[in-house]
Amino acid sequence: MNISRIAVLGLLLAATPAMAQRYGPSDEGRRFNDGTQVVCRDVQTSREVRDPNRVAGTAGGAVVGGLLGNQIGSGNGRKAATVGGAVLGGLAGRKIQENHQRNTTVVERQCERVRIRR
């Protein structure tokens, strides 16, 4: 390895943040020589929303609504019922998914290393 490659490698290592140690509930109460210990607490958090635009609910509702609307009427009335069913089904599916995503909070145990006060 030449000097320039070693210098670049050194810069990359210096710029990389140190990996933070993660602690779990099994580490609770663990003490360290530097005067710290692992403390855990329950925290209410929200789960990540995978579909913030609610595309899946809208599309699924539109398909189901369109199929149901197609079963109603005949001729041009059937076409209008299919379109109307798709629109209403899409709105309903979007609202159902919105309500489901709103209720995605959980309580989880988070642990961190803190300094002990004496």
C-alpha positions as a printed Julia matrix, in Angstrom:
118×3 Matrix{Float64}:
   0.0    0.0     0.0
   1.36   3.4    -0.8
   1.2    6.43    1.48
  -1.77   8.08   -0.26
  -3.95   4.99    0.17
  -3.01   4.75    3.84
  -3.86   8.44    4.3
  -7.26   8.01    2.61
  -8.0    4.92    4.71
  -7.04   6.84    7.86
  -9.34   9.73    6.93
 -12.25   7.38    6.26
 -11.77   5.62    9.59
 -11.53   8.93   11.43
 -14.71  10.24    9.75
 -16.74   7.1    10.54
 -18.7    7.58   13.78
 -18.1    4.96   16.43
 -20.79   2.32   16.59
 -22.92   3.01   19.67
 -23.26   0.06   22.0
 -26.85  -1.12   22.22
 -28.24  -2.45   25.48
 -31.34  -4.55   26.06
 -33.5   -5.43   29.05
 -31.16  -8.3    29.93
 -28.42  -5.69   30.56
 -30.52  -3.67   33.03
 -28.57  -2.83   36.19
 -25.21  -3.75   34.63
 -22.48  -1.51   36.11
 -19.27  -0.34   34.47
 -15.92   0.78   35.93
 -16.38   4.33   34.63
 -19.31   4.97   37.03
 -22.12   4.23   34.58
 -24.84   1.61   34.54
 -27.58   0.42   32.17
 -31.04   1.81   33.0
 -34.2    0.72   31.16
 -37.62   2.39   30.9
 -40.88   1.85   29.01
 -41.38   4.29   26.14
 -44.46   4.73   23.93
 -43.37   4.86   20.3
 -45.02   4.9    16.9
 -44.33   2.24   14.33
 -43.1    3.36   10.95
 -45.91   3.84    8.42
 -45.04   1.86    5.29
 -47.66   3.43    3.03
 -48.1    7.08    4.08
 -50.15   7.88    0.95
 -52.5    4.94    1.63
 -52.2    3.68   -1.96
 -52.9    0.04   -1.05
 -56.15   0.85    0.76
 -57.33   3.18   -1.98
 -56.54   0.71   -4.78
 -58.01  -2.28   -2.95
 -61.18  -0.4    -2.07
 -61.56   0.84   -5.65
 -61.29  -2.7    -7.05
 -63.81  -4.13   -4.59
 -66.16  -1.16   -5.04
 -65.91  -1.42   -8.84
 -66.7   -5.14   -8.75
 -69.69  -4.57   -6.5
 -70.9   -1.63   -8.59
 -70.67  -3.76  -11.73
 -73.21  -6.16  -10.25
 -75.83  -3.39  -10.16
 -77.85  -2.08  -13.11
 -77.6   -2.83  -16.81
 -76.34  -1.02  -19.93
 -75.04   2.5   -19.26
 -76.33   2.28  -15.69
 -73.94  -0.58  -15.06
 -71.0    1.55  -16.26
 -72.0    4.41  -13.99
 -72.48   2.04  -11.05
 -69.03   0.51  -11.68
 -67.35   3.94  -11.73
 -69.33   5.12   -8.71
 -68.55   1.94   -6.81
 -64.85   2.29   -7.62
 -64.79   5.9    -6.4
 -66.7    5.16   -3.19
 -64.72   1.98   -2.59
 -61.45   3.87   -3.04
 -62.53   6.5    -0.51
 -63.64   3.83    1.96
 -60.43   1.82    1.53
 -58.3    4.91    2.06
 -60.2    5.8     5.26
 -59.94   2.23    6.6
 -56.18   2.19    6.02
 -55.84   5.64    7.62
 -57.63   4.43   10.75
 -55.48   1.31   10.88
 -52.25   3.28   10.55
 -53.3    5.75   13.22
 -53.41   2.95   15.82
 -49.81   1.8    15.46
 -48.31   3.0    18.75
 -46.57   0.47   20.96
 -44.82   0.5    24.32
 -41.29  -0.83   24.15
 -38.48  -1.16   26.66
 -35.48   1.08   25.82
 -32.19   0.82   27.67
 -29.27   3.23   27.84
 -26.03   3.66   29.73
 -26.14   6.55   32.21
 -23.82   8.01   34.84
 -24.68   7.02   38.41
 -25.12   9.94   40.83
 -23.64   9.39   44.25
